């Protein structure tokens, strides 16, 4: 396998995803003091639950796709990731605000990629 293609192989890609989730959680924790409490409605909570389910499904699929690399650590990885996703989707106002803002932009057709 050539070097650039190998960088997106499963054995590396899983760790990229892990690093991204950890960095987003760290950022969310840093932003905690800047986001005042907001009362969320049923629609918002449903969106957060859907995003959490989507993220956890992807993480479970990634964890289960590894046989030897993660053997003996799959449960710990799943629980750690589940906690991080739950924190982002249900406790982090910063992440919730970013997610709702992005969805509003997409619905209005005003979202542009930067």
N, C-alpha and C positions, 0 to 999 in steps of 0.2 A: 504494500500500500504506500502511496506517495505521502510525503510529510504533510502537505496541506489537508489532504483527505483524512489522514489519520487523526487530525485534531478534532474532527467532528464524530469520530468513532464513539460507540457507546461508553467505552471505558473512560473517556475524557468528558464527554458531553454530560453525563450524570453529575460530575463534579462542578461543571460550569453552572448547572441548574442549582446545585446546592449553594454555591458561592453567591449567585444572584439572590436567592431567597434570604440568605443570611444578611447580605448587604441591605436589602430592602427592609428587613426587620430592624437592623441597626439604625437605619435612617428614620424609620417610623418611631423608634424609641427616642431618638434625638429631637424629633419634631413634636413630641408629646406636649410640651409646655406652651407651644404656640397655637394650639388648636383648641378653642373653647368647646365645651360640650354642646352637642346638637341633638335635638330629639328627632329620632328617625321614625319614619312611617313603615307600614307593612311592606310597601313596594321596595323600599331601600333594603330592608332586612332580607327580603326575598332575593334581591340582587346579590347581596353579600353571601348568602347561603349558596346560591348558584355558583358564584366565583370560587368559594371555598371548596365546593364539591368538584368543580372542574380542576382546580389546582391539585387537590388530594388524589384525584383519579390519575392525573399525569405522574405525580410523585410515586404512587403505588405501582403504576406500570413500570416506571424506571427502576424502582427498587427490585421488583420481581424479575425484571429482565436480566439482572446480574445473578449469576450462579456462584461463581467462585470468589469474586472480588469482595462481596459484602456478606459472605457466609458467616453466620453467627452474629451479625449486627443489624439484620433487616428490621427486627422489631424496634430496636432502639432508634434506628434511622426514621422509621415510620412515625413513631411517637414524637420524636423531636420535630419532624416536619409538620405533623398534625398540629402540634402546639404553636409553631410559628405561623402557620396558615390561619389558625383560629385567632391568634393574636391580631394578625393583620386585618382579617375580615370582620371581626366582631369587637375588637378593643381599640384599634388604632384609628383615631379620628382623622389623622393625616392621610392614611391609606384610603379610608372611606371617602374622604373629600376628593382625593385625586381620582378615585374610581368613578364616583358619581359625576364629577366634572368631565371626565373623558366620555362617559356614556351620554351625557347631555350634548356634548359637541358632536358625537357621532350621530345621534338622533336628529340634530339640527342641520347636519351636513356641513358644519363649520370646522371639523377636525382636519388639521393639516399635519402631516408628518414633518418632524424637524430633523 
